[in-house]
Amino acid sequence: MKKTILLVIASLILGTCAGTPPRAAPERSVPPDATGTSWSDLLDELIVRYHVDSSRVLVTGLSMGGEAAIKFAVSFPEFVAATAPLAVADPRFEPRLQLEGFEVLTRPYSVAAGIPFYYVSEGQDVIMPLEAVKQIVAAMKKGGIEVTWKLYPDSGHDVWTDTYSDPAFYQWLLSRPKRERRSSTSTTRAV
């Protein structure tokens, strides 16, 4: 029997933890480790090994992990049924993040068109300014992405406590329709 997978991408997956500088998002040519295994090969292996329904891969992450979730969705849209980034800003829209070493996403949001996003942000976050978040949501919509935007107007950076304890969040994720898995070549469109 196939199962649904909820893949939580934490900042550690990208090698960004306290005391280390941020690294690039996963790209098709970058192996996740020294074994030479690509990200797509790794996900293919997980799907087979754990009998995952490959049409129901759900991606979420918080803060830097939310940035990773977005980058994963635009790098591997053939794997992703829905994405839920929390408390995240794209360095394209927040220059301070670029100054801190965050790499700008070079792939357009349009490569993830057809993947619904549940974007959660906060109104009082000094790390991820609301104006930058508004620009991201507008850019996603312009790229053809269906965005459900949840704003906690009085919250600071920690929106995950409320979000990950909210049954409606999981209902949204699990209600995303199954999708036919696109071939890997669908992500090789020009940027």
Backbone bond lengths (Angstrom), bond angles and torsions (degrees), N, CA, C in turn:
res aa  C-N    CA-C-N  psi(-1)  N-CA   C-N-CA  omega(-1)  CA-C   N-CA-C  phi
1 M - - - 1.451 - - 1.528 108.93 -
2 K 1.331 115.95 131.88 1.461 120.54 179.62 1.523 109.87 -80.31
3 K 1.318 115.16 150.92 1.455 122.18 -179.44 1.518 109.55 -122.75
4 T 1.315 116.42 164.62 1.450 121.31 171.71 1.512 108.05 -89.07
5 I 1.309 116.56 143.94 1.463 120.16 176.49 1.524 109.03 -111.67
6 L 1.298 115.62 138.43 1.448 122.29 171.50 1.519 105.42 -111.99
7 L 1.300 117.20 108.89 1.450 122.06 -175.86 1.523 108.68 -99.49
8 V 1.318 117.44 109.60 1.456 121.67 179.14 1.522 107.92 -94.19
9 I 1.303 116.16 119.71 1.454 120.16 179.48 1.518 107.41 -98.80
10 A 1.309 116.32 112.77 1.461 121.37 177.26 1.515 109.03 -95.07
11 S 1.300 116.66 162.77 1.462 119.76 -177.93 1.517 112.28 -60.96
12 L 1.320 117.88 -25.56 1.457 120.80 -179.38 1.524 112.16 -63.47
13 I 1.330 117.26 -29.17 1.467 119.86 178.78 1.520 110.93 -58.56
14 L 1.307 116.59 -34.60 1.458 119.63 179.90 1.514 111.41 -91.44
15 G 1.313 117.86 7.22 1.456 120.22 177.72 1.510 113.07 77.20
16 T 1.312 117.84 23.86 1.451 120.28 -178.42 1.522 109.01 -113.18
17 C 1.297 115.91 94.93 1.455 120.33 175.78 1.527 107.41 -128.88
18 A 1.282 116.74 175.06 1.461 120.99 -176.27 1.520 111.15 -49.94
19 G 1.316 115.69 128.26 1.455 120.61 176.20 1.521 114.71 89.30
20 T 1.344 117.84 -3.15 1.455 119.10 177.67 1.510 109.14 -121.58
21 P 1.325 117.62 144.69 1.466 119.78 179.80 1.516 111.16 -73.65
22 P 1.342 117.13 154.62 1.455 120.42 178.02 1.525 110.61 -61.98
23 R 1.337 115.87 149.41 1.458 121.65 175.73 1.515 109.30 -115.61
24 A 1.292 115.03 170.10 1.456 121.08 -178.84 1.517 111.32 -63.89
25 A 1.301 115.09 155.65 1.464 120.79 175.30 1.511 109.47 -68.10
26 P 1.324 116.61 161.43 1.457 118.08 178.13 1.515 110.67 -62.23
27 E 1.275 117.57 132.15 1.454 122.84 174.11 1.519 106.34 -120.01
28 R 1.280 116.31 160.50 1.454 120.51 -178.16 1.523 112.26 -56.61
29 S 1.312 117.95 -32.36 1.457 120.23 -175.11 1.528 113.32 -91.24
30 V 1.318 117.36 -6.61 1.463 120.48 -176.03 1.528 109.61 -98.45
31 P 1.341 117.81 117.88 1.457 119.05 177.93 1.521 110.87 -73.51
32 P 1.341 118.09 147.69 1.457 120.17 -179.68 1.517 112.59 -73.26
33 D 1.321 116.62 -16.36 1.458 119.12 -179.40 1.519 109.30 -153.92
34 A 1.304 116.84 -177.00 1.454 121.97 -174.67 1.525 113.01 -73.11
35 T 1.325 118.66 -4.68 1.467 119.94 -177.93 1.521 111.93 -78.23
36 G 1.322 117.36 -13.83 1.454 120.63 -178.21 1.510 113.50 86.91
37 T 1.316 117.97 4.02 1.462 122.28 178.49 1.523 108.95 -72.79
38 S 1.332 116.37 128.99 1.464 118.99 179.20 1.530 109.26 -80.17
39 W 1.327 115.68 162.63 1.465 120.38 177.75 1.523 110.54 -59.82
40 S 1.341 116.24 -42.55 1.460 118.22 -178.63 1.531 111.00 -66.78
41 D 1.341 117.63 -37.31 1.465 120.31 176.25 1.526 110.72 -63.99
42 L 1.320 116.34 -40.93 1.458 120.50 179.54 1.528 110.61 -62.68
43 L 1.332 116.93 -46.17 1.464 119.37 179.97 1.523 110.80 -66.03
44 D 1.338 117.10 -39.58 1.469 119.77 175.34 1.526 110.56 -57.27
45 E 1.326 117.08 -43.38 1.463 120.96 179.97 1.530 111.48 -63.68
46 L 1.336 117.10 -43.19 1.469 120.45 178.68 1.530 111.29 -62.79
47 I 1.322 116.08 -39.99 1.463 120.76 179.87 1.521 110.43 -61.54
48 V 1.325 116.53 -43.75 1.465 120.56 -179.60 1.531 111.17 -72.18
49 R 1.333 116.34 -49.65 1.463 120.56 -174.96 1.516 112.56 -61.03
50 Y 1.334 117.35 -41.17 1.461 120.20 -174.90 1.533 112.87 -104.04
51 H 1.319 117.35 14.84 1.464 122.65 175.72 1.528 111.76 54.44
52 V 1.311 115.43 47.58 1.459 121.66 -177.85 1.524 109.94 -83.26
53 D 1.296 115.89 140.32 1.463 120.93 172.50 1.525 106.79 -73.35
54 S 1.311 117.53 106.21 1.456 121.78 -173.30 1.528 113.27 -67.25
55 S 1.315 117.57 -11.44 1.462 120.07 176.97 1.531 111.51 -89.62
56 R 1.341 117.55 2.00 1.462 121.18 -176.36 1.529 112.48 -129.15
57 V 1.330 118.10 37.01 1.461 120.71 177.51 1.527 107.66 -79.31
58 L 1.323 116.11 122.11 1.462 123.51 -176.20 1.522 108.25 -115.26
59 V 1.333 116.73 132.12 1.458 121.49 -174.36 1.521 109.85 -119.44
60 T 1.331 116.13 131.20 1.457 120.56 174.71 1.524 109.14 -143.72
61 G 1.302 116.15 159.10 1.454 121.30 177.25 1.514 108.68 -169.23
62 L 1.317 115.54 159.65 1.457 119.43 -178.24 1.520 111.04 -121.87
63 S 1.311 114.89 142.72 1.458 123.11 -179.15 1.532 109.38 56.41
64 M 1.326 118.52 -119.28 1.462 119.84 178.69 1.524 110.89 -63.40
65 G 1.313 117.63 -29.74 1.457 121.02 174.57 1.525 111.89 -68.97
66 G 1.331 116.83 -28.90 1.463 120.79 174.14 1.520 110.98 -67.96
67 E 1.333 115.17 -39.76 1.468 119.48 174.76 1.526 108.65 -61.27
68 A 1.329 117.41 -42.70 1.463 121.74 179.04 1.534 110.73 -63.09
69 A 1.333 117.47 -38.16 1.464 120.96 179.05 1.527 110.62 -62.21
70 I 1.336 116.62 -43.23 1.465 120.55 177.75 1.526 109.71 -63.18
71 K 1.324 116.63 -47.60 1.466 120.41 -178.73 1.528 110.90 -63.33
72 F 1.321 117.48 -36.89 1.460 120.27 177.58 1.522 109.84 -64.44
73 A 1.334 117.12 -44.65 1.469 120.82 -178.37 1.523 111.88 -62.50
74 V 1.328 118.18 -39.78 1.463 118.95 179.85 1.525 112.25 -81.81
75 S 1.331 118.12 -19.82 1.461 120.91 176.82 1.525 112.16 -84.82
76 F 1.332 117.33 -31.70 1.467 122.76 -176.27 1.521 111.73 -133.66
77 P 1.325 118.08 56.06 1.466 118.59 -175.94 1.525 113.23 -63.26
78 E 1.309 117.86 -20.96 1.465 119.58 179.61 1.515 112.77 -68.47
79 F 1.345 117.62 -16.19 1.457 121.73 -179.70 1.527 112.86 -94.66
80 V 1.320 118.52 -21.68 1.464 121.99 -162.33 1.527 112.48 -102.72
81 A 1.346 115.45 127.51 1.461 121.23 175.83 1.528 111.50 -92.30
82 A 1.338 117.61 -31.82 1.465 122.35 178.95 1.524 108.68 -161.50
83 T 1.331 114.97 153.60 1.467 121.00 -177.87 1.520 109.06 -134.37
84 A 1.346 115.92 139.29 1.461 121.12 179.44 1.534 109.93 -133.72
85 P 1.339 117.12 87.34 1.467 119.69 175.75 1.535 110.48 -83.50
86 L 1.331 115.92 139.78 1.466 121.56 -178.97 1.519 110.39 -122.25
87 A 1.323 116.45 136.94 1.470 123.15 173.27 1.520 111.80 51.81
88 V 1.320 115.84 54.95 1.462 120.07 -174.99 1.522 110.54 -134.85
89 A 1.306 115.04 148.59 1.460 121.97 172.73 1.520 107.91 -128.58
90 D 1.318 116.34 147.82 1.456 122.74 176.75 1.529 107.20 -87.24
91 P 1.335 118.16 128.20 1.467 120.15 -179.59 1.530 114.25 -56.17
92 R 1.348 118.18 -20.31 1.469 119.68 175.83 1.518 111.14 -61.78
93 F 1.329 116.31 -29.86 1.453 120.84 -174.47 1.525 113.02 -108.21
94 E 1.295 117.53 1.39 1.463 122.16 178.06 1.531 108.36 -138.01
95 P 1.355 116.77 89.76 1.466 121.54 -175.66 1.536 113.70 -56.20
96 R 1.320 117.57 -29.16 1.468 120.28 179.14 1.526 110.73 -58.75
97 L 1.326 116.18 -36.34 1.461 120.07 178.94 1.532 110.97 -66.12
98 Q 1.315 116.50 -36.86 1.470 120.00 176.68 1.523 110.18 -63.64
99 L 1.323 116.20 -40.46 1.465 120.38 178.86 1.527 111.57 -64.65
100 E 1.334 116.32 -27.57 1.463 121.13 179.12 1.525 112.55 -86.38
101 G 1.333 116.87 1.70 1.453 120.42 174.22 1.516 116.08 101.35
102 F 1.319 118.66 3.90 1.455 120.18 177.26 1.522 109.23 -73.29
103 E 1.319 116.22 134.34 1.458 120.49 -179.35 1.518 110.55 -82.62
104 V 1.322 114.89 141.17 1.455 121.63 179.83 1.525 108.83 -76.80
105 L 1.302 115.76 133.97 1.455 122.68 176.44 1.519 108.26 -66.69
106 T 1.325 117.03 122.68 1.465 119.88 -177.37 1.517 112.83 -94.18
107 R 1.317 117.88 -18.57 1.461 120.55 178.99 1.528 109.21 -81.64
108 P 1.316 117.16 138.71 1.470 119.06 178.04 1.523 111.22 -72.36
109 Y 1.315 115.36 151.49 1.458 119.75 177.27 1.526 111.58 -60.10
110 S 1.316 117.28 -26.23 1.462 120.77 -176.23 1.530 112.86 -59.35
111 V 1.338 119.38 -23.12 1.470 119.76 177.98 1.530 110.82 -67.89
112 A 1.322 117.19 -16.07 1.466 121.39 178.39 1.526 111.88 -103.56
113 A 1.330 116.77 11.23 1.472 119.60 176.82 1.520 107.89 -58.34
114 G 1.300 116.69 137.17 1.451 121.21 -176.81 1.526 112.20 99.29
115 I 1.332 117.16 -12.86 1.464 121.20 175.43 1.526 106.70 -100.12
116 P 1.326 118.69 117.43 1.464 119.07 177.92 1.533 110.94 -72.48
117 F 1.313 115.48 140.75 1.464 122.81 178.49 1.518 109.91 -115.67
118 Y 1.319 116.48 136.43 1.458 123.70 171.74 1.519 104.40 -111.10
119 Y 1.325 115.80 97.99 1.458 122.11 -172.23 1.530 109.04 -97.67
120 V 1.320 116.95 120.82 1.464 120.99 -177.03 1.525 108.84 -113.89
121 S 1.332 115.15 128.76 1.464 119.35 178.71 1.522 110.10 -141.38
122 E 1.293 114.73 179.21 1.452 122.58 -173.26 1.522 110.04 -130.59
123 G 1.295 115.56 151.22 1.456 120.30 -178.07 1.513 114.59 -86.95
124 Q 1.316 118.35 -21.54 1.470 121.69 -174.67 1.532 112.41 -115.93
125 D 1.311 117.65 26.00 1.459 122.02 -176.86 1.528 110.04 -85.14
126 V 1.311 116.76 121.51 1.465 120.39 177.91 1.522 110.98 -84.26
127 I 1.323 118.08 -14.43 1.465 121.59 179.14 1.523 110.64 -84.55
128 M 1.311 116.99 -43.80 1.460 123.08 -179.30 1.526 109.18 -119.11
129 P 1.332 117.63 90.05 1.465 121.13 -175.32 1.532 113.26 -60.00
130 L 1.322 115.40 141.55 1.453 122.30 -177.54 1.530 112.01 -58.82
131 E 1.316 118.06 -37.17 1.474 120.30 -179.69 1.522 111.42 -62.41
132 A 1.335 117.02 -39.21 1.467 120.29 177.28 1.515 110.17 -66.36
133 V 1.320 117.17 -38.83 1.467 121.39 179.32 1.528 109.89 -63.99
134 K 1.326 117.68 -42.49 1.465 121.04 178.23 1.526 110.62 -59.33
135 Q 1.333 116.94 -39.03 1.467 120.67 178.53 1.522 111.40 -66.20
136 I 1.324 116.67 -39.11 1.467 120.44 179.12 1.521 110.17 -64.21
137 V 1.321 116.93 -48.41 1.461 121.10 -178.94 1.528 109.80 -60.01
138 A 1.325 117.70 -42.97 1.470 121.30 178.55 1.533 110.98 -63.70
139 A 1.331 116.98 -41.89 1.472 120.99 179.50 1.524 111.15 -66.32
140 M 1.320 117.13 -38.24 1.466 120.18 177.54 1.529 110.21 -63.48
141 K 1.325 115.97 -47.03 1.464 119.67 -179.93 1.530 110.50 -62.38
142 K 1.324 116.54 -40.51 1.466 120.88 178.30 1.530 110.02 -62.88
143 G 1.330 117.57 -31.97 1.461 122.31 178.17 1.519 113.51 -80.21
144 G 1.331 117.34 3.32 1.456 120.51 176.50 1.516 114.70 90.05
145 I 1.325 116.92 14.18 1.460 120.75 179.73 1.525 110.00 -89.45
146 E 1.318 116.26 133.61 1.457 122.15 172.86 1.530 107.15 -77.15
147 V 1.335 117.23 114.16 1.462 121.06 -176.26 1.525 109.99 -116.24
148 T 1.316 115.45 124.75 1.459 121.98 167.52 1.524 104.56 -100.79
149 W 1.328 116.80 116.87 1.465 120.75 -175.32 1.518 109.28 -107.35
150 K 1.307 116.06 119.03 1.465 122.84 177.06 1.521 107.44 -105.69
151 L 1.316 117.15 117.80 1.462 122.53 -179.89 1.522 109.35 -112.56
152 Y 1.324 115.41 125.36 1.463 121.60 170.83 1.528 106.15 -98.52
153 P 1.348 118.34 94.65 1.464 121.26 -170.43 1.524 115.12 -63.18
154 D 1.320 117.83 -27.29 1.463 119.96 -176.87 1.523 113.46 -103.68
155 S 1.332 117.17 7.69 1.468 120.52 -177.09 1.521 111.69 -94.11
156 G 1.321 114.26 155.05 1.451 121.54 170.56 1.522 108.56 -90.28
157 H 1.313 116.78 -147.92 1.464 121.05 -173.37 1.537 112.91 -67.24
158 D 1.322 118.99 -28.48 1.461 121.08 -176.62 1.527 111.26 -82.42
159 V 1.335 115.70 88.18 1.463 120.14 172.82 1.526 110.77 -101.78
160 W 1.313 116.69 -9.10 1.470 119.86 -176.93 1.514 112.70 -70.91
161 T 1.337 117.78 -31.53 1.464 119.09 179.35 1.525 109.81 -60.00
162 D 1.326 116.67 -49.10 1.465 120.43 178.61 1.529 111.48 -68.44
163 T 1.327 116.67 -43.03 1.464 120.12 -175.61 1.517 112.38 -67.01
164 Y 1.337 116.77 -51.20 1.463 119.98 -176.18 1.529 113.10 -73.08
165 S 1.334 117.82 -7.47 1.464 119.85 174.57 1.535 111.60 -105.66
166 D 1.326 116.76 6.00 1.460 121.99 -177.63 1.532 110.39 -97.39
167 P 1.329 118.39 114.73 1.469 120.50 179.38 1.534 112.72 -57.24
168 A 1.325 117.57 -29.79 1.473 120.49 -179.66 1.530 110.81 -64.19
169 F 1.332 117.34 -32.56 1.462 121.05 176.96 1.525 109.87 -61.43
170 Y 1.313 117.77 -47.44 1.465 121.62 -179.30 1.529 111.38 -69.78
171 Q 1.334 116.47 -33.53 1.466 119.35 175.51 1.524 109.69 -62.53
172 W 1.347 116.63 -41.93 1.469 119.71 178.13 1.523 109.64 -61.96
173 L 1.326 117.75 -50.27 1.466 120.58 -178.82 1.522 111.86 -57.81
174 L 1.311 116.06 -49.50 1.461 120.23 -174.10 1.525 113.18 -76.39
175 S 1.330 117.00 -13.87 1.463 119.75 178.63 1.521 112.11 -88.72
176 R 1.314 117.61 -4.24 1.458 119.73 178.93 1.519 108.15 -64.18
177 P 1.305 115.49 133.15 1.463 117.40 -177.47 1.523 111.81 -65.36
178 K 1.316 114.44 149.03 1.460 118.65 174.03 1.516 107.22 -62.08
179 R 1.311 115.53 151.42 1.447 118.63 179.48 1.513 109.43 -131.96
180 E 1.301 114.52 149.65 1.459 118.55 176.00 1.520 107.03 -70.69
181 R 1.299 115.56 129.95 1.459 119.95 -179.14 1.519 108.88 -69.92
182 R 1.338 113.85 122.63 1.458 119.01 179.09 1.516 109.59 -77.38
183 S 1.294 116.15 157.68 1.468 119.58 178.45 1.519 109.96 -73.32
184 S 1.326 116.58 158.39 1.460 122.13 -179.88 1.512 111.75 -59.53
185 T 1.320 118.04 -26.13 1.461 119.89 -177.58 1.508 112.38 -69.57
186 S 1.325 118.02 -16.20 1.457 119.98 -179.77 1.515 112.71 -67.27
187 T 1.318 117.88 -17.68 1.462 120.46 -178.71 1.509 112.37 -95.81
188 T 1.314 117.92 5.15 1.459 119.43 -177.47 1.517 112.04 -96.37
189 R 1.310 117.22 14.60 1.462 120.52 177.76 1.521 109.79 -63.30
190 A 1.323 114.85 154.23 1.474 120.67 -179.17 1.514 110.52 -62.24
191 V 1.305 115.55 144.22 1.460 121.11 178.61 1.494 110.99 -100.46
